[in-house]
Amino acid sequence: MELILNRGDPQKLCARDNRAKHTIFRQSWISGERTTPIVIDEIVYVHLVGVRLRAGGAWPFLGISLRELTDQVVELDCEAFCEARDDDSRFDLLDRGLVAGLLRKRAWRF
């Protein structure tokens, strides 16, 4: 499972059997574990930050199981990340967001 934060141009996720069928991802997305390859048509400028979560790794941060996102790509709203002034600020936001998710999950668990 991968969390992708996009600072570049939108990315186009194409259907494997028909590249004319596609979905545009403008900001950020989470991609579940894949049972088949995906085709991404990089439009122009690519500037991505990725977080790879191991099997079961999304649960502590996001409160969802791996099974819920298998073979899916879901766009996220991450405007604060996109508007951050530099990479240090972006990584700070990412760290705080992941830690906040972890703390929410732990608080819910107890």
Residue frames as qw, qx, qy, qz and C-alpha x, y, z in Angstrom:
[[0.000, 0.892, 0.452, 0.000, 0.00, 0.00, 0.00],
 [0.463, 0.059, 0.029, 0.884, 1.35, 3.40, -0.92],
 [0.011, -0.888, -0.322, 0.327, 0.43, 6.93, 0.06],
 [0.522, 0.259, 0.287, 0.761, 1.45, 9.28, -2.76],
 [0.052, -0.837, -0.238, 0.490, 1.61, 13.05, -2.28],
 [0.586, 0.487, 0.384, 0.522, 1.81, 14.95, -5.56],
 [0.185, -0.718, -0.028, 0.670, 3.59, 18.30, -5.91],
 [0.177, -0.173, 0.602, 0.759, 3.80, 18.13, -9.68],
 [0.453, 0.077, -0.378, -0.803, 1.30, 17.96, -12.51],
 [0.821, -0.031, 0.294, -0.489, -1.76, 15.70, -12.30],
 [0.140, -0.273, 0.933, 0.191, -1.14, 12.02, -12.97],
 [0.721, 0.155, -0.234, -0.633, -3.31, 9.88, -15.24],
 [0.442, -0.150, 0.873, -0.140, -4.21, 6.34, -14.13],
 [0.509, 0.278, -0.506, -0.639, -5.14, 4.43, -17.28],
 [0.911, -0.002, 0.278, -0.303, -7.22, 1.30, -17.67],
 [0.472, -0.385, 0.729, 0.312, -4.89, -1.56, -18.59],
 [0.523, 0.316, 0.754, 0.241, -7.00, -2.72, -21.51],
 [0.278, 0.776, 0.405, 0.396, -7.88, 0.74, -22.86],
 [0.445, -0.166, -0.190, 0.859, -5.56, 3.70, -22.20],
 [0.093, -0.441, -0.300, -0.841, -8.27, 6.07, -23.43],
 [0.618, -0.666, -0.353, -0.224, -10.22, 5.21, -20.25],
 [0.504, 0.175, -0.467, 0.706, -8.49, 6.95, -17.37],
 [0.420, -0.840, -0.337, 0.065, -8.81, 8.76, -14.06],
 [0.327, 0.647, -0.233, 0.648, -6.92, 11.97, -13.30],
 [0.646, -0.591, -0.352, 0.331, -5.37, 12.34, -9.85],
 [0.188, 0.878, -0.019, 0.440, -4.54, 15.96, -9.15],
 [0.293, -0.805, 0.378, -0.350, -3.22, 16.04, -5.59],
 [0.101, -0.414, 0.874, -0.234, -2.58, 12.92, -3.62],
 [0.842, -0.037, -0.298, -0.448, -3.82, 9.39, -3.40],
 [0.493, -0.387, 0.759, -0.174, -3.54, 6.09, -1.63],
 [0.668, 0.305, -0.575, -0.360, -3.03, 2.94, -3.64],
 [0.845, -0.312, 0.347, -0.263, -3.92, -0.40, -2.15],
 [0.461, -0.320, 0.792, 0.242, -1.98, -3.59, -2.65],
 [0.549, 0.472, -0.356, -0.591, -2.07, -4.63, -6.30],
 [0.770, 0.008, 0.637, -0.010, -2.97, -8.03, -7.70],
 [0.671, 0.541, 0.357, 0.360, -2.44, -6.67, -11.24],
 [0.423, -0.089, 0.073, 0.899, -0.16, -3.94, -12.59],
 [0.177, 0.863, 0.357, -0.310, -1.42, -0.39, -13.12],
 [0.530, 0.385, 0.278, 0.703, -0.57, 2.03, -15.92],
 [0.157, -0.836, -0.208, 0.482, 0.23, 5.62, -14.99],
 [0.522, 0.604, 0.234, 0.555, 0.69, 8.12, -17.79],
 [0.396, -0.548, -0.160, 0.719, 2.91, 10.85, -16.39],
 [0.349, 0.870, 0.348, 0.006, 1.62, 14.01, -17.99],
 [0.368, 0.835, -0.172, 0.371, 4.45, 16.58, -17.71],
 [0.070, 0.616, -0.565, 0.544, 6.18, 17.52, -14.45],
 [0.817, -0.313, -0.483, -0.031, 6.53, 14.72, -11.88],
 [0.066, 0.461, -0.574, 0.674, 7.29, 15.58, -8.24],
 [0.781, -0.379, -0.380, -0.319, 5.99, 12.87, -5.90],
 [0.147, -0.453, 0.739, -0.476, 6.56, 11.95, -2.27],
 [0.767, -0.114, -0.540, -0.327, 5.67, 8.38, -1.37],
 [0.408, -0.413, 0.679, -0.449, 5.10, 6.46, 1.83],
 [0.622, 0.071, -0.737, -0.253, 5.09, 2.68, 1.46],
 [0.605, -0.359, 0.460, -0.542, 3.10, 0.82, 4.10],
 [0.084, 0.188, -0.976, -0.065, 3.70, -2.89, 4.57],
 [0.495, -0.332, -0.722, -0.353, 0.87, -5.42, 4.63],
 [0.518, -0.632, -0.553, 0.162, -1.30, -4.42, 7.59],
 [0.442, -0.092, -0.174, 0.875, 0.73, -1.24, 7.95],
 [0.117, -0.438, -0.263, -0.852, -2.12, 1.12, 7.13],
 [0.533, -0.583, -0.607, -0.092, -4.24, -0.04, 10.06],
 [0.495, -0.460, -0.376, 0.633, -2.29, 1.76, 12.84],
 [0.175, -0.157, 0.095, 0.967, -2.25, 5.06, 10.89],
 [0.283, -0.070, -0.411, -0.864, -5.48, 5.09, 8.91],
 [0.503, 0.048, 0.625, -0.595, -7.75, 2.66, 10.74],
 [0.806, 0.370, -0.110, -0.448, -8.43, 0.66, 7.58],
 [0.789, -0.192, 0.565, 0.145, -7.42, -2.84, 6.63],
 [0.155, -0.361, 0.682, 0.617, -5.35, -3.71, 3.60],
 [0.275, 0.341, 0.883, 0.168, -8.28, -5.63, 2.14],
 [0.211, 0.783, 0.429, -0.398, -10.44, -2.48, 1.88],
 [0.190, 0.831, -0.226, -0.472, -8.12, -0.88, -0.70],
 [0.569, -0.133, 0.728, 0.359, -6.85, -3.91, -2.63],
 [0.384, 0.319, 0.650, 0.572, -6.64, -3.03, -6.35],
 [0.043, 0.910, 0.404, 0.080, -8.02, 0.45, -5.72],
 [0.389, 0.098, -0.079, 0.912, -6.59, 3.94, -6.00],
 [0.173, -0.834, -0.523, 0.041, -8.39, 6.62, -3.98],
 [0.279, 0.574, -0.050, 0.768, -7.70, 10.34, -4.31],
 [0.461, -0.546, -0.488, 0.500, -7.07, 12.26, -1.09],
 [0.052, 0.931, 0.127, 0.338, -7.48, 15.91, -0.21],
 [0.722, -0.368, -0.118, 0.574, -4.07, 17.12, 0.98],
 [0.255, 0.899, 0.123, 0.335, -4.11, 20.85, 0.23],
 [0.429, -0.875, 0.214, 0.065, -1.93, 21.77, 3.21],
 [0.770, -0.210, 0.436, 0.417, 0.81, 19.47, 1.91],
 [0.570, 0.549, 0.382, 0.477, 0.60, 20.93, -1.58],
 [0.036, 0.946, 0.089, 0.309, 0.71, 24.50, -0.28],
 [0.703, -0.612, 0.064, 0.355, 3.69, 23.99, 2.07],
 [0.164, 0.941, -0.226, -0.191, 6.60, 26.29, 1.22],
 [0.235, 0.640, -0.730, -0.046, 9.42, 23.73, 1.11],
 [0.718, 0.049, -0.689, -0.081, 10.25, 20.03, 1.45],
 [0.191, 0.087, -0.749, 0.629, 11.11, 20.31, 5.16],
 [0.445, 0.014, 0.278, -0.851, 7.63, 21.73, 5.83],
 [0.752, 0.095, -0.425, -0.496, 6.05, 18.99, 3.71],
 [0.579, 0.075, -0.789, 0.190, 7.82, 16.23, 5.61],
 [0.062, -0.056, 0.614, -0.785, 6.86, 17.84, 8.94],
 [0.629, 0.044, 0.013, -0.776, 3.20, 17.86, 7.85],
 [0.748, 0.119, -0.611, -0.231, 3.45, 14.25, 6.71],
 [0.349, 0.101, -0.802, 0.474, 5.04, 13.17, 10.01],
 [0.271, -0.010, 0.461, -0.845, 2.43, 15.03, 12.06],
 [0.707, 0.074, -0.218, -0.668, -0.39, 13.56, 9.99],
 [0.693, 0.085, -0.715, -0.030, 0.84, 9.99, 10.36],
 [0.197, 0.053, -0.741, 0.640, 1.48, 10.41, 14.10],
 [0.445, -0.012, 0.223, -0.867, -1.97, 11.99, 14.59],
 [0.773, 0.051, -0.434, -0.460, -3.54, 9.00, 12.84],
 [0.553, 0.088, -0.781, 0.277, -1.56, 6.63, 15.02],
 [0.033, -0.050, 0.596, -0.801, -2.59, 8.46, 18.21],
 [0.624, -0.007, -0.034, -0.781, -6.27, 8.52, 17.18],
 [0.764, 0.056, -0.606, -0.214, -6.15, 4.79, 16.49],
 [0.401, 0.064, -0.771, 0.490, -4.45, 4.02, 19.83],
 [0.259, -0.060, 0.401, -0.877, -6.88, 6.22, 21.77],
 [0.728, 0.009, -0.243, -0.641, -9.80, 4.42, 20.10],
 [0.666, 0.119, -0.736, 0.017, -8.30, 1.03, 20.91],
 [0.194, 0.103, -0.750, 0.623, -8.02, 1.52, 24.67]]
